[in-house]
């Protein structure tokens, strides 16, 4: 770093708060015009700039068939052959092909995992960054400085200029350590999620999912959208495609290295578990935790799922109960909160699992598999009842998790939603809520996952083969659980018999009996248990 070059804001905040920079910004990157001295990061030239990547973030070189370097993959990506791409990935194209860009975009479209693809074809004036399907390895960029980075504190050389439409949560703004560093945010600004590409800074932008960022002009263009005329599939046809894709993803990600697969009593992780390889041949440990009462039911069901598969299981609950903590030192607890806040780009101070020290009890740096993004299979974001057109759009806006204020603020954001809808060809009756979920909801929320820097978070459900096949099943059938049932019954029927926590608690409430008692009764009635 030259004497005239300003520090990144993340460096300043870490120094002021006594947080290790390399710990807070693990698995992140910075692309800037000049080289910087960032602890724990390595550098390489890229597209006439300097790419800084954390030493824990894998980097794979992409070449054409002649060995010409044409790009990089950051993170973990699974190719169409079912293998994690690493080292050097040679594509079956020439950088000189007139359709080279189109071929690259087709290839990127059906990669799965948590990654960014950087391309550099100067002859084609093509220098872009492509996110994974959900924007799980997200990025933000500053149109003024030209810096591109994982999170906002790695993207700024100046103080934050507050966004006028959203502000960070009060727990963060009132935190004693952070309060002295952060600017004043208008208290009348709504608290909530940053939608439509916004960030806590009014100038910085978050890259939308399904769009690529031009490195030179810092403009976005859409590279994926579903065919609005895609034919319907039966649940059996879609399940065949989804099970095949999830089996490939689970085999690839369970065999990267030692780690934890976080399961629960819900739908998403169970679909992945049903599609997992023989875990006895891997270093992946089944794991669940409870930070509240309902979480204890998740741990109980997870234990039964592991037992059904004949696998060891680690259920984590604090000694003093699910509302307890593993943190015993107040200063350490505060540094843990600060570490998350900085690494996540000021999303929040961490969830209960993080703040109460659960993550600290696990093997640090291990893989951490989670069942995100599969809500599309159960049409979870679709309304339960018929709505008027205006209420339908309000429902869609709410599902983007964008911060909503007064009526004028809601009207402004509804207008943004209408503009987004007009920009994308779709059959709204079939796919409106699927596409708001994929396009607008996932990437902003995933940005905060950088904060979980103690482990390497990977989402094995993040694949467009899965998303596209699910969208071809009528949403009402998905809402009724038909696609979920077909997937589990195909992949591992024994897991389908184990009760879901949500279903069990709902039925117990209807019957007026304790949920735990009802759940234990259903567990006792399982064929494998009834015979004992």
N, C-alpha and C positions, 0 to 999 in steps of 0.2 A: 504494500500500500504506500503510495507516494505521500510526501509531507502535505501536499495541497489537497489530497483526496479526503473527503469527509467519511467518517465511520458510518456504517449502517446503523439504523435506529436500534436494531436488535442487539448490537454490540454495546451500545450505550445503556440500554435497559438492563442487560445482563450484568454489566459492571456495577450499576447503581444498586441492583437487588442482590448481588452476590450469587447469581445463578450461573452455572457453567454453560458457556455458549455452545460447545459441542454436544452437551446433553440436551439442552433445550431445543436445538435445531437439528437433531438427528434425523436422517433420511431426507434432508431437504437440499435445495440447490439454489444457486444464483447465476444468472447470465447477465454480464455487464460488459461495458466497453473496456474497462481497465481491470487489471488483476488486483485482488484484495487479499489481505492476510486474515483468513477466517480459520480459527482453531478447529481442527478435526476435519477440514475440507481439503480436497485435492483439486488441482486445476488442469485444464487442457484448453487449447484454442478451439473455437467452434464458430463458424460463420462470421469470421473477422471480429469476433468478440472473445471473451474469456468465460468459460463455463466452470463454475465452482460446484463440486458435488461432495456431500458428506461421505466420509469413508465407508459408512454402512450402506450407502445407496448403490446397488449394482449398476454398472454401466456396460452396455453391450454395443459393439460396433456393428453397423449395417454397411454392407458393401453390395455392389452390383455383381453380376456373374463374372466380370473381368477383374474383380478385386478392388475396384475403385470405391473409396469411402464415400458414402452418400448420407450417413446419418448415425444417430445413436438411439438406444433405448435406455431410459432411466427407470429403474424399478424392476418388477417381475412381470413378464408377459409370457403367456402360453400361446404357441403357434397352432395352426390348424392340424399339425401332426400330433398334438397332445403333449409336446415337450416344452419345458421352460427354455426360453431363448437366452443364451449366455455366450460369452466369449466374442465370437464373430458370427453374425448371421448373414449369409449370402443369399440375396434375392435373385429370382430367375427373371432378370430384366437387365437392360443396359441403361446407364445414365444418359446415353445418347438417344434412346428411343423417344419418338415423338409423344408416345402415350405413357411415358415413364411415371408421370405424376398420377395419372389415373390408376396405373397398376399398383403404385404404392398405397394409394388411398383404399383400394379394394383389399389389399393385404392388411392394412391397419384396422379396417372395419371389423375383421373377425379374429383379432387378437383378444385374449381374455386376461384379466388380472388387475394389477394396480401399477400403472406405468404411464410414461410420457414418451412419445416418439418424436425425436428431433430430426428433421431432414435438411440436407444441404446439397442442392443441385443448382449451383450458380449459373450454369449454362441455360437452365430453364427459369432462372430468376425465382427459384422455389426454395425458400428457407422458412420452414414452418414447424410448429409444434402441435402434435395431435394428442389429445388426452385419451385415457381408457374410456370404456363406454359410459361409466357413471361419473367421470371426473374424480375418481377416488384418490389419485395422486395429482392433486389440484395445483393450480398456479394463479398468480396475480401479476399484473404488469402496470407500469407507470408510463403513460403516453408522453409525459414531459421529459423524464430522465432516460427513458428507454430501457430501464432495468426490468428484467423478468425474474420472478422468484417464486418459491413455494408459498410463502406467506408474507403478510404486509410488512413485518418488522425487518425482513431481509430485502425488501423492495424500496425502502425509504432511506434517504440520506438527510432528511429534514423531519421536523415534528409533524404529527398527524394533523391534517386539516379536516375537521369533523364533517362527515356526511350529513346533509340536512334531513334525510328521510329515515334514519335509523341510528340507534346508539347502542353501545355495549351494555350488557346487563348491569344492574345496580350493584350486585355483589363484587363486580370487577371495578366499577368506578369508585366505590366506597372503600376499597381495600387500601389500607394505610400505605403500603409500599408503592402500589401502582398510582394512587391518587396524585402523588407529588410529581409523577412523570407524565401523566396523561393531560391532554388539553381539556378545556371546559366543553362539555357537550350540552346542548340545549335540553333542559329537563322536560320540555314539552314534546321532544322528539320521541316517537314510539320505540319501545324496546322489543327486540325480536330478531328474526333472521334477516340477513342481507340478501335480497332477491334481485333478479334481473341483472346480475353482474356487478352489483354495488359491493362496497367494502366499507369499513369504518372510516376510510379516507375518501373524500369526495372525488379525488382525481384517479385513484387506483381502481382498476377493474379486475374482476375475476372472470377467467375464461369459462364460457358456457360449455356444458357437456355437448358432445356431438359437433363441435366446431373446432377448427384449427386456427392458430394464431400465426400471422405473418410476422416473422422476427424483425424484418426491416421496417415495415409500415405500422406495425402493431394494430392491424385490423383483423377482424375475425371473419371466417366464412364457414358455412355449414358444409360438412362432408358426409354426413349420414342423415337420412330420414327414411322412414318406412314407406313402402309402396302403399298409397291410400286404397288401392284396389286389391290388396293382398286377399286371397281367398280364405274363407273360414276353414279351420281344421277341427276335426273331432278331438275330444280330450285324449283319446288313445293315440291319435297321430301326433299331437303335440307332445304328449308324454314321452313317446319314443325319442323324439329329437332332444327334448330337455334332459332326459335321463342320460343319454349318450354324452351330451355336452358337460353335464355336471360330473359324470364319472371321470371324464378326461381331466377336468379342472381339479377334482379332488385328488386324483392320483398324482397329478403334477405338483400340487401345493402341499400335500401331506409328505412328500418325499424330498422337499428342499433341504430340510434340516430339522433339528430338535425344536419342538414347540408345543403349543396348546391349541386345541380345538374347543372353543367356547360353545357349549350346547346349552339348551334350555328346554322348557316345556312347551315351546311354541312351534310354529310351522317351519320357519326358514331354516334353522339349524338342523331340523329333523330331515328335511329333504336332502341337505348336504350329507348328513350322517348316513342316510340310506344309500347314497351314491359313493360313499367312501370306499377305498380299497381295504384290504385286510390290514387293519392298523397294527397288528402284531409284527408286520414286516416294516413298520415305520418307526420314527422317533416322535410321533405325535401322541400327546396325552389328552384324553377326554377330560374336560374341566367345566365346572359351573360354580357360580358364586351367588351369595344372597346379601343384599344391603338393605332389604326391607322384608316384610312378612311374605308378600307374594313371591319374592325371590326364593324363600325356603321351599315353596312348592316346586319351583323350577329345579332346584337342586335335587329334590326327591325324585321327580320324574326323570331327570338326567341320570341319576343313579340307576334307575330301572332300565333306561335305554342302554347304558353301558353294560349292565348285567345281561341284558338280552343278547348283546353282541359278545359277551364273555370277555370284556375288556376292563382293565383297571380304570378307576375313576377318582378324580380329586375334586371334592366339593368343599368350597372355601366359605366359611362363615367365621366372623370374629368370635373370640372366646366369650365375650359378653353378650353375644347374640347378633342378629342381622343388622341392628342399628349401631353396633359397636365399631371400634376402630383398631387398627394395628399401629397407629401413630401414637407414640408416647412422648415425643419431644415437640414442643410448640414451635420452635424455630425451624425444625426440619419439616413440620407440617406446612408452615407458611412458604418455605422454599419450594415444596412440592406443588403448591397451588400456583406460585409465580412461574415455575417451570412450565406448567401446562398453559397458563395464560399467554406467555411469550411464544411458545412453540406453536400454539394453535392460531396465532394471529389475532389474539384478543377476543376469542370466541366466548370463553368463560374460564372459570378456575378449575375445571375438571369435574367429572361426575363423582358420585359417592364412592364408586370403586377406586377411583384415582385418589381422591382427597383423603380417604380413610386408610390408605396404605396397602390395599389389596395387591396392587400391581407390584409393590416393592417386595412382596413375599414370594413372587414367582421368579424363575430363572431369567435374569435380565438379558435383553437382546435376542431372546428366542422369537420364533415365528408365532403369531397370534392370529388364528383363523376365526372369522366370524361370519354369521349367516345373513349378511346384509343384502338388500336389493331384490329379494325374491317376493316382496309384497305384490309385485305385478302378477304373480301366479294366482294369488287369492283375491285379486282386484280390491285390495284393501282400501285404496283411495277413492273408489267409486262410491257415490251416494247410495244410501240404503233405500231411498224413496225417489219417486219421480219429482223433478224440480222444474220450475219455470226457467226459461233461457237465462234470465238475469241472475236467478239464484244458482243456476248451474255454474255460471262464470264466477260468482262469489265463492262457491264451494271449491272451485279449481284454484282460485287465488289463495284461499285459506290453506289449501294443501301444499302450496309452495313454501309455506312456513315463513313468508315474508312478513316483516313487522308491519302492523296495520294500526293507524292512528285514528284521527277523526274522519268524518264523512268526506271531507275534501281530500285527505290523504288516501282513503280507500278508492275514491274516484280516480285519482292520478294513477294508482297502481292497477286498477281495472283497465284503464286505458293502455298501460304497458302490456297487460295480458292480452288485450284485443289486438294490439300491434303484433305481438308474438304469434298469436293464432293466425293472423292474416299472412304472416311470412312463411307459413308451413302448410303445404298441402296435406289435408287429413280428412278422414271421415269422422267428424266430431262425435257422431252417435256411437261409433265403435271405439274411438281411440283418444278422445280429448283428455281424459284423466290419466291414461297411460303415458301420454306424451308430456303433460305437465310434470308428471313424476320423473320421467327420464330426462327431460330437457331442463327443467327449472328447479326441481326439489333437491335432487341428489348432490350435485356438485357443491353448492354452498355449505350443506351440512357436512360433507366429507372433508372440507377444509379443516374442520376442527380436529379431525383424527390425527393430524400431525402432532397434536399435543400429547398423544399417548406414546411418548418417545422412548419408553422403557422397553418396548417390544416392537417387532416388525409386523404391523397389521396388514393382513391380506384377506380379500373377499373372494372366495372361490365361486360365488354366484354371479360375478360380474362378466357377463358374456352376451353379446348381441344375439347369438343363436338361441339363447334362453329367452331373451326379451321378445324377439320377433315371433318365436313359436307361441309364447304365451299370448301375445296380442292377437293371434289368429283364432283363439278360442273366444267365443262370445263372452263378454265380461260378466253377464248374469250367471253363466255356468261356472265361471271362475269364482264368483262371489259365493256360490253355493258349495264351494269346496270340491267340485268334481275333478278339476285338473290336479289339485293337490293329492286327492285320493288316488288318482290314476298313477301319478309319479311314485308315491310311496309304495303302492301295491306292486308296481313293476320292479322297483329297485330293491326293496327289502320288506316284504309283507309283514314280517314279525314286528317291525317298528310301527306299523299302522295300527296295531292293536293296543299299543301303549297310550293311555289317555293324554289329551292335550290339557294343559293347565287352564287355558281360557275357557274351554268347553266345560271342564269339570267344575270350575268356580261358578259359571253361569247356571249350570244345572242344579248345583247345590243351593244357590240362592233361590231358584224357583221352587225347590222342594223345602226350603226353610231349614236346611241342615248345615252343620259346619263343613266348610269346604275341605278341610284336611281329612275329616272323617270320610267324606264322600270319595275323595281321591284315593284314600287307602283302600276303600271297599273296591273301587274299580281296579286297582292294582292287584288286589287279592284274587279278583275274578279272571285275571289273565290266564290263558291256557297253560303257560309255563309255570304259573304259581299254583293254580287250582290242583295240579297233579301232585304237589308237594304234600 
